[in-house]
Amino acid sequence: MTGTRETIEVTAGDVAAELKRRGIGSDEKVTLTIEAEQEIFPGRRASRARVVAEGLTDDDIDRLIKRAQQEVEPLLHFRAGVRRF
């Protein structure tokens, strides 16, 4: 493989648009180096990858998180001395 080597910095969501803008076809090979910024919650990316590997979508993950929040919220209010009726 011969060609010019160039480093650019774009968000993950903009990769396809950037390649298209440069005239690189979807059948052409490129090398992508991923240098993700420091994660706020270490392990989140690896955990999400495992969940997706099990066949869940982002919507499924969001729904599970929302359900867990709804289950925990009343307990937090009760412990704080706040009771809702």
C-alpha positions in Angstrom: 0.0 0.0 0.0 1.5 3.3 -1.0 0.2 6.7 -0.4 0.4 9.7 1.8 0.1 9.4 5.5 -1.9 12.2 7.2 -3.2 12.6 10.7 -6.5 14.4 11.3 -8.6 14.8 14.4 -12.4 14.4 14.2 -15.1 13.0 16.4 -16.2 9.4 15.9 -19.5 10.6 14.5 -17.8 12.7 11.8 -15.4 10.0 10.5 -17.6 8.9 7.6 -18.4 12.5 6.5 -14.6 13.4 6.6 -13.7 10.4 4.5 -16.5 11.3 2.0 -15.3 14.9 1.9 -11.8 13.7 1.0 -13.2 11.6 -1.8 -12.3 8.3 -0.1 -14.7 5.6 -1.3 -16.3 3.0 1.0 -14.4 0.2 -0.7 -11.0 1.8 -0.1 -8.8 0.7 2.8 -7.9 3.2 5.5 -6.1 2.8 8.8 -7.9 4.3 11.8 -6.1 5.0 15.1 -8.4 5.5 18.1 -7.1 7.7 20.9 -10.1 8.2 23.1 -10.0 10.9 25.7 -9.9 10.0 29.4 -13.1 8.4 30.4 -15.2 10.0 33.2 -16.3 6.6 34.4 -13.5 4.0 33.8 -14.8 0.7 32.5 -17.9 2.2 30.9 -16.7 1.6 27.4 -15.8 -2.0 28.0 -19.0 -2.7 29.8 -21.1 -1.2 27.0 -19.2 -3.3 24.5 -20.1 -6.5 26.4 -23.8 -5.5 26.6 -23.9 -4.7 22.8 -22.2 -8.0 22.1 -25.1 -9.7 23.9 -27.4 -8.2 21.3 -28.8 -5.2 23.1 -29.2 -1.8 21.4 -28.6 1.7 22.7 -32.4 2.0 23.2 -32.4 -1.2 25.3 -29.5 0.1 27.4 -31.3 3.4 28.0 -34.5 1.6 28.9 -32.6 -0.6 31.5 -30.9 2.5 33.0 -34.2 4.3 33.2 -35.9 1.3 34.9 -33.1 1.0 37.4 -33.4 4.7 38.2 -37.1 4.4 38.8 -36.6 1.5 41.1 -33.9 3.2 43.2 -35.3 6.7 43.3 -38.1 6.0 45.9 -35.5 4.4 48.2 -33.2 7.5 48.0 -36.1 9.8 48.9 -37.2 7.5 51.8 -33.6 7.5 53.2 -33.4 11.2 52.9 -36.5 11.6 55.0 -38.6 12.8 52.0 -41.8 10.9 51.5 -43.9 11.3 48.5 -47.5 10.3 48.4 
